[in-house]
């Protein structure tokens, strides 16, 4: 080991001298060592200052550190040692805040609800006549076009009834023709009677002239009284003949009036027979049960060989015309108007999006038209936000999947046509 030089102090103690402090060393060596010592002292002073700043106050040196102080010290040290964490955290906060604002700004352009369902005017398919079913050419959930046959009823009885009605029509038409012929004959008789009247009038006129002539001759003595009496008798006979001919004309005319009444009766019978024939034709057509519009056959209960009565339900029918009834809160209707575009998501097909528009807003809440409407004039009152049905028409109803009444949907009505900030930035609807 290297031996250290000893130097005596004035107080009698001895000091160990470092090799650099020994006499006889060059000046430049001593200067470098002094600089090194000064640097060490400066570093030591900085460490002491840092420890004093982190240390608790002097009056609390004997107090134990609290739990928050113990937690804050490693947190401060962690943040001081990891400055990048603060930067990353601030960046994430700015991104999340911006995304939240974009979402809020875009969402306030729409009104949405999950209290919405698909509806349609479904009805029961029923026959109008009774009979046995001979054919049911459809099955459950089948889509059919307008005028498609749902069921066929045995038509033999109704075809015979139609033939009977047509025979009655033919008989009534024959009766009308017979009366027409009788009327024509009677008109000829009237003409003959009128001719007899004309002949009787001519004979009467001659008899009157002849009677006057013989009367004058008898008065002057040229003619005989007998001849005057004969001509007078002949005139009276011709007068009677004229009256008889005129009566015959009257009777013939009255007969024509009777024939006209018979014709009216025959025509009424013909009209009745024709109505019965038309009814028989309708009954025959009713044996074929059809639907008047396109749609789907649902809940089919008809079977071949079944005897059905009028109004017996054979199946339920759902037309293709469907819409959505969305029950929005009354506070969501301030900016909602007919014609606004709607985006509809069907719960059964979450990946399928259909489009439509607002058709109308019901003038009243749903409870106002219920069987037992709410009565708020009695008892304690608690205000409840009401829901108002809004009819949404589907512009492009899906045809490749089953969509029908009662299915849940989630519509979003665009109540503000101005583009949101999200749409302006990304160009999306």
Buried (B, 14 or more C-beta within 10 A) or exposed (E): EEEEEEEEEEEEEEEEEEEEBEEEEEEEEEEEBEEEEEEEEEEEEEEEEEEEEEEEEEEEEEEEEEEEEEEEEEEEEEEEEEEEEEEEEEEEEEEEEEEEEBEEBBEEBBBBBEBBBBBBEBEEBBBEBBBEBBBBEBEEEBBBEEEBBBBBBBBEBBEEBBEEBBEBBEBBBEBBEEBEEBBEEBBEBBEBBBEBBEBBBEBBEEBBEBBBBBBEBBEEEEBEEEBBBBBBEBBEEBBEBBEEBBEBBEEBBEBBEEBEEBBEEBBEBBEEBBEBBEEBBEBBEBBBBBBEBBBBBBBBEBEEEBEBEEEBBBBBBBBBEBBBBBBBEEEBBEEBEEEBBBBBBBEEBEEEEBEBBBBEBBEEBBEEEEEEEEEEEEEEEEEEEBBBBBBBBBEEBEEEEEBBBEBEBBBBBBBEEEBBEBBEEEEEE
